[in-house]
Amino acid sequence: MADQRKADSNVSRKTAKAKKDSQLLIRINGEERDKFVALCSSLDTNAAREIRWFIRRFVEERGQS
């Protein structure tokens, strides 16, 4: 699954015109955050990439622009 997200990320990077110019601040439990970051690292990805992937898919699946 992480490999697919990585491939999607590479495609998005090549085709995306918009720069990353905004931030989303969320508050989560520190233990959950640490587990998520560690899991991302073990899958050779990072938290930001996975969250961006989730957001893109969420928007695509619901037909929002």
The first five atom37 places (N, CA, C, CB, O) and aatype in JSON, in Angstrom:
{
  "aatype": [12, 0, 3, 5, 1, 11, 0, 3, 15, 2, 19, 15, 1, 11, 16, 0, 11, 0, 11, 11, 3, 15, 5, 10, 10, 9, 1, 9, 2, 7, 6, 6, 1, 3, 11, 13, 19, 0, 10, 4, 15, 15, 10, 3, 16, 2, 0, 0, 1, 6, 9, 1, 17, 13, 9, 1, 1, 13, 19, 6, 6, 1, 7, 5, 15],
  "atom_mask": [
    [1, 1, 1, 1, 1],
    [1, 1, 1, 1, 1],
    [1, 1, 1, 1, 1],
    [1, 1, 1, 1, 1],
    [1, 1, 1, 1, 1],
    [1, 1, 1, 1, 1],
    [1, 1, 1, 1, 1],
    [1, 1, 1, 1, 1],
    [1, 1, 1, 1, 1],
    [1, 1, 1, 1, 1],
    [1, 1, 1, 1, 1],
    [1, 1, 1, 1, 1],
    [1, 1, 1, 1, 1],
    [1, 1, 1, 1, 1],
    [1, 1, 1, 1, 1],
    [1, 1, 1, 1, 1],
    [1, 1, 1, 1, 1],
    [1, 1, 1, 1, 1],
    [1, 1, 1, 1, 1],
    [1, 1, 1, 1, 1],
    [1, 1, 1, 1, 1],
    [1, 1, 1, 1, 1],
    [1, 1, 1, 1, 1],
    [1, 1, 1, 1, 1],
    [1, 1, 1, 1, 1],
    [1, 1, 1, 1, 1],
    [1, 1, 1, 1, 1],
    [1, 1, 1, 1, 1],
    [1, 1, 1, 1, 1],
    [1, 1, 1, 0, 1],
    [1, 1, 1, 1, 1],
    [1, 1, 1, 1, 1],
    [1, 1, 1, 1, 1],
    [1, 1, 1, 1, 1],
    [1, 1, 1, 1, 1],
    [1, 1, 1, 1, 1],
    [1, 1, 1, 1, 1],
    [1, 1, 1, 1, 1],
    [1, 1, 1, 1, 1],
    [1, 1, 1, 1, 1],
    [1, 1, 1, 1, 1],
    [1, 1, 1, 1, 1],
    [1, 1, 1, 1, 1],
    [1, 1, 1, 1, 1],
    [1, 1, 1, 1, 1],
    [1, 1, 1, 1, 1],
    [1, 1, 1, 1, 1],
    [1, 1, 1, 1, 1],
    [1, 1, 1, 1, 1],
    [1, 1, 1, 1, 1],
    [1, 1, 1, 1, 1],
    [1, 1, 1, 1, 1],
    [1, 1, 1, 1, 1],
    [1, 1, 1, 1, 1],
    [1, 1, 1, 1, 1],
    [1, 1, 1, 1, 1],
    [1, 1, 1, 1, 1],
    [1, 1, 1, 1, 1],
    [1, 1, 1, 1, 1],
    [1, 1, 1, 1, 1],
    [1, 1, 1, 1, 1],
    [1, 1, 1, 1, 1],
    [1, 1, 1, 0, 1],
    [1, 1, 1, 1, 1],
    [1, 1, 1, 1, 1]
  ],
  "atom_positions": [
    [[0.83, -1.19, 0.0], [0.0, 0.0, 0.0], [0.88, 1.26, 0.0], [-0.94, 0.0, 1.21], [0.6, 2.21, -0.73]],
    [[1.92, 1.26, 0.8], [2.82, 2.41, 0.83], [3.5, 2.59, -0.52], [3.87, 2.25, 1.94], [3.77, 3.72, -0.94]],
    [[3.78, 1.46, -1.21], [4.39, 1.56, -2.53], [3.48, 2.27, -3.51], [4.75, 0.17, -3.06], [3.94, 3.08, -4.31]],
    [[2.17, 1.97, -3.44], [1.21, 2.64, -4.33], [1.16, 4.13, -4.01], [-0.19, 2.01, -4.18], [1.12, 4.96, -4.93]],
    [[1.15, 4.47, -2.73], [1.12, 5.89, -2.35], [2.38, 6.58, -2.83], [0.97, 6.04, -0.83], [2.34, 7.72, -3.28]],
    [[3.52, 5.88, -2.74], [4.78, 6.46, -3.19], [4.73, 6.71, -4.7], [5.97, 5.54, -2.83], [5.18, 7.75, -5.17]],
    [[4.18, 5.76, -5.44], [4.04, 5.92, -6.89], [3.09, 7.07, -7.2], [3.53, 4.62, -7.54], [3.37, 7.9, -8.06]],
    [[1.96, 7.12, -6.48], [1.01, 8.23, -6.66], [1.69, 9.56, -6.36], [-0.23, 8.04, -5.77], [1.46, 10.55, -7.04]],
    [[2.52, 9.57, -5.33], [3.21, 10.79, -4.95], [4.16, 11.24, -6.05], [3.98, 10.58, -3.64], [4.25, 12.43, -6.35]],
    [[4.86, 10.28, -6.65], [5.78, 10.63, -7.74], [5.03, 11.2, -8.93], [6.59, 9.41, -8.17], [5.49, 12.16, -9.54]],
    [[3.89, 10.61, -9.27], [3.08, 11.12, -10.37], [2.57, 12.51, -10.03], [1.91, 10.17, -10.68], [2.65, 13.42, -10.85]],
    [[2.05, 12.66, -8.82], [1.52, 13.96, -8.4], [2.6, 15.02, -8.44], [0.92, 13.86, -6.99], [2.35, 16.15, -8.87]],
    [[3.79, 14.68, -8.0], [4.89, 15.63, -7.97], [5.22, 16.11, -9.37], [6.12, 15.0, -7.31], [5.52, 17.28, -9.58]],
    [[5.17, 15.2, -10.33], [5.52, 15.55, -11.7], [4.44, 16.39, -12.36], [5.77, 14.3, -12.52], [4.73, 17.27, -13.17]],
    [[3.19, 16.13, -12.01], [2.09, 16.79, -12.7], [1.51, 17.98, -11.94], [1.01, 15.81, -12.97], [0.8, 18.8, -12.53]],
    [[1.78, 18.07, -10.68], [1.18, 19.14, -9.87], [1.82, 20.48, -10.19], [1.31, 18.83, -8.36], [3.04, 20.6, -10.26]],
    [[0.98, 21.47, -10.39], [1.47, 22.82, -10.65], [1.47, 23.65, -9.36], [0.6, 23.51, -11.72], [2.31, 24.53, -9.19]],
    [[0.53, 23.34, -8.47], [0.39, 24.12, -7.24], [1.48, 23.75, -6.24], [-1.0, 23.9, -6.61], [1.83, 22.58, -6.07]],
    [[2.0, 24.77, -5.58], [3.01, 24.53, -4.54], [2.32, 24.25, -3.23], [3.96, 25.74, -4.4], [1.16, 24.61, -3.02]],
    [[3.04, 23.61, -2.35], [2.54, 23.37, -1.0], [2.69, 24.67, -0.22], [3.29, 22.18, -0.3], [3.78, 24.98, 0.28]],
    [[1.62, 25.42, -0.13], [1.7, 26.75, 0.47], [0.76, 26.92, 1.66], [1.39, 27.79, -0.57], [0.49, 28.04, 2.09]],
    [[0.27, 25.81, 2.19], [-0.66, 25.9, 3.29], [-0.38, 24.79, 4.3], [-2.12, 25.82, 2.79], [0.2, 23.76, 3.96]],
    [[-0.8, 25.02, 5.52], [-0.61, 24.03, 6.58], [-1.94, 23.68, 7.2], [0.37, 24.55, 7.65], [-2.88, 24.48, 7.2]],
    [[-2.01, 22.47, 7.73], [-3.17, 22.01, 8.46], [-2.69, 21.56, 9.82], [-3.92, 20.86, 7.69], [-1.91, 20.61, 9.94]],
    [[-3.15, 22.22, 10.84], [-2.74, 21.9, 12.2], [-3.79, 21.0, 12.82], [-2.54, 23.18, 13.05], [-4.97, 21.34, 12.86]],
    [[-3.35, 19.84, 13.3], [-4.27, 18.93, 13.98], [-3.68, 18.56, 15.33], [-4.53, 17.66, 13.13], [-2.47, 18.54, 15.52]],
    [[-4.55, 18.27, 16.26], [-4.11, 17.82, 17.58], [-4.49, 16.36, 17.71], [-4.74, 18.67, 18.73], [-5.65, 15.99, 17.56]],
    [[-3.49, 15.53, 18.01], [-3.72, 14.11, 18.22], [-2.94, 13.66, 19.44], [-3.31, 13.28, 16.97], [-2.05, 14.36, 19.93]],
    [[-3.3, 12.5, 19.92], [-2.62, 11.9, 21.04], [-1.16, 11.65, 20.68], [-3.31, 10.59, 21.47], [-0.86, 11.14, 19.6]],
    [[-0.26, 12.01, 21.58], [1.17, 11.86, 21.31], [1.6, 10.44, 21.03], [0.0, 0.0, 0.0], [2.46, 10.2, 20.18]],
    [[0.99, 9.49, 21.72], [1.34, 8.08, 21.51], [0.91, 7.63, 20.11], [0.67, 7.19, 22.59], [1.64, 6.92, 19.43]],
    [[-0.3, 8.06, 19.69], [-0.76, 7.72, 18.33], [0.15, 8.34, 17.28], [-2.21, 8.2, 18.12], [0.5, 7.7, 16.29]],
    [[0.55, 9.58, 17.49], [1.44, 10.26, 16.57], [2.76, 9.51, 16.45], [1.69, 11.7, 17.01], [3.25, 9.27, 15.34]],
    [[3.33, 9.15, 17.59], [4.61, 8.44, 17.58], [4.52, 7.11, 16.85], [5.11, 8.23, 19.0], [5.42, 6.74, 16.1]],
    [[3.43, 6.38, 17.08], [3.23, 5.09, 16.4], [3.09, 5.31, 14.89], [1.99, 4.37, 16.95], [3.65, 4.55, 14.1]],
    [[2.34, 6.33, 14.5], [2.13, 6.63, 13.09], [3.45, 6.99, 12.42], [1.12, 7.77, 12.92], [3.77, 6.48, 11.34]],
    [[4.22, 7.87, 13.04], [5.5, 8.3, 12.48], [6.46, 7.11, 12.37], [6.14, 9.42, 13.34], [7.16, 6.97, 11.37]],
    [[6.48, 6.26, 13.39], [7.35, 5.08, 13.36], [6.93, 4.11, 12.26], [7.33, 4.37, 14.73], [7.78, 3.57, 11.55]],
    [[5.64, 3.9, 12.11], [5.15, 3.01, 11.06], [5.48, 3.57, 9.68], [3.63, 2.79, 11.2], [5.93, 2.84, 8.81]],
    [[5.27, 4.85, 9.49], [5.63, 5.48, 8.22], [7.11, 5.27, 7.92], [5.3, 6.98, 8.25], [7.49, 4.93, 6.8]],
    [[7.94, 5.48, 8.91], [9.38, 5.31, 8.73], [9.72, 3.87, 8.34], [10.12, 5.71, 10.01], [10.56, 3.64, 7.47]],
    [[9.07, 2.91, 8.99], [9.35, 1.51, 8.69], [8.89, 1.13, 7.28], [8.66, 0.6, 9.72], [9.38, 0.16, 6.7]],
    [[7.95, 1.91, 6.73], [7.45, 1.67, 5.37], [8.13, 2.57, 4.34], [5.94, 1.9, 5.33], [7.7, 2.66, 3.2]],
    [[9.21, 3.23, 4.77], [10.01, 4.1, 3.9], [9.18, 5.23, 3.31], [10.64, 3.28, 2.77], [9.24, 5.52, 2.11]],
    [[8.4, 5.87, 4.17], [7.61, 7.03, 3.78], [7.63, 7.99, 4.96], [6.13, 6.63, 3.37], [8.37, 7.77, 5.92]],
    [[6.84, 9.05, 4.9], [6.78, 9.95, 6.04], [5.33, 10.36, 6.3], [7.66, 11.2, 5.81], [4.47, 10.18, 5.44]],
    [[5.09, 10.89, 7.47], [3.73, 11.22, 7.89], [3.07, 12.23, 6.96], [3.74, 11.75, 9.31], [1.91, 12.06, 6.59]],
    [[3.77, 13.26, 6.58], [3.19, 14.29, 5.71], [2.75, 13.71, 4.38], [4.2, 15.42, 5.48], [1.66, 14.02, 3.89]],
    [[3.58, 12.87, 3.79], [3.23, 12.25, 2.5], [1.97, 11.41, 2.64], [4.4, 11.37, 1.99], [1.08, 11.48, 1.78]],
    [[1.88, 10.63, 3.7], [0.72, 9.77, 3.89], [-0.55, 10.56, 4.16], [0.97, 8.79, 5.03], [-1.62, 10.19, 3.68]],
    [[-0.44, 11.64, 4.89], [-1.62, 12.47, 5.17], [-2.06, 13.18, 3.89], [-1.31, 13.5, 6.28], [-3.26, 13.27, 3.63]],
    [[-1.12, 13.69, 3.1], [-1.48, 14.31, 1.82], [-2.16, 13.3, 0.91], [-0.23, 14.9, 1.12], [-3.14, 13.61, 0.24]],
    [[-1.63, 12.06, 0.88], [-2.22, 11.0, 0.07], [-3.66, 10.75, 0.51], [-1.38, 9.69, 0.17], [-4.56, 10.65, -0.32]],
    [[-3.87, 10.65, 1.82], [-5.21, 10.43, 2.35], [-6.16, 11.55, 1.92], [-5.17, 10.32, 3.88], [-7.28, 11.29, 1.48]],
    [[-5.72, 12.78, 2.06], [-6.57, 13.93, 1.72], [-6.93, 13.9, 0.24], [-5.85, 15.26, 2.07], [-8.09, 14.11, -0.12]],
    [[-5.94, 13.65, -0.63], [-6.23, 13.6, -2.08], [-7.26, 12.54, -2.4], [-4.94, 13.34, -2.88], [-8.21, 12.8, -3.13]],
    [[-7.08, 11.33, -1.86], [-8.01, 10.23, -2.12], [-9.39, 10.54, -1.55], [-7.48, 8.92, -1.52], [-10.4, 10.27, -2.2]],
    [[-9.45, 11.09, -0.37], [-10.71, 11.44, 0.27], [-11.5, 12.4, -0.61], [-10.47, 12.07, 1.66], [-12.7, 12.21, -0.82]],
    [[-10.83, 13.41, -1.13], [-11.49, 14.4, -1.98], [-11.9, 13.77, -3.31], [-10.55, 15.6, -2.22], [-13.01, 13.99, -3.79]],
    [[-11.01, 12.97, -3.92], [-11.33, 12.3, -5.18], [-12.54, 11.4, -5.07], [-10.14, 11.5, -5.65], [-13.43, 11.42, -5.93]],
    [[-12.59, 10.61, -4.02], [-13.67, 9.64, -3.84], [-15.02, 10.31, -3.61], [-13.36, 8.72, -2.67], [-16.07, 9.72, -3.89]],
    [[-15.01, 11.51, -3.12], [-16.26, 12.19, -2.81], [-16.64, 13.24, -3.86], [-16.17, 12.84, -1.47], [-17.63, 13.96, -3.7]],
    [[-15.84, 13.31, -4.94], [-16.17, 14.15, -6.07], [-16.05, 15.65, -5.82], [0.0, 0.0, 0.0], [-16.69, 16.44, -6.52]],
    [[-15.25, 16.04, -4.86], [-15.07, 17.46, -4.58], [-13.91, 17.99, -5.41], [-14.81, 17.7, -3.06], [-13.01, 17.24, -5.78]],
    [[-13.95, 19.28, -5.7], [-12.86, 19.88, -6.46], [-12.0, 20.78, -5.59], [-13.4, 20.67, -7.64], [-11.04, 21.36, -6.08]]
  ]
}
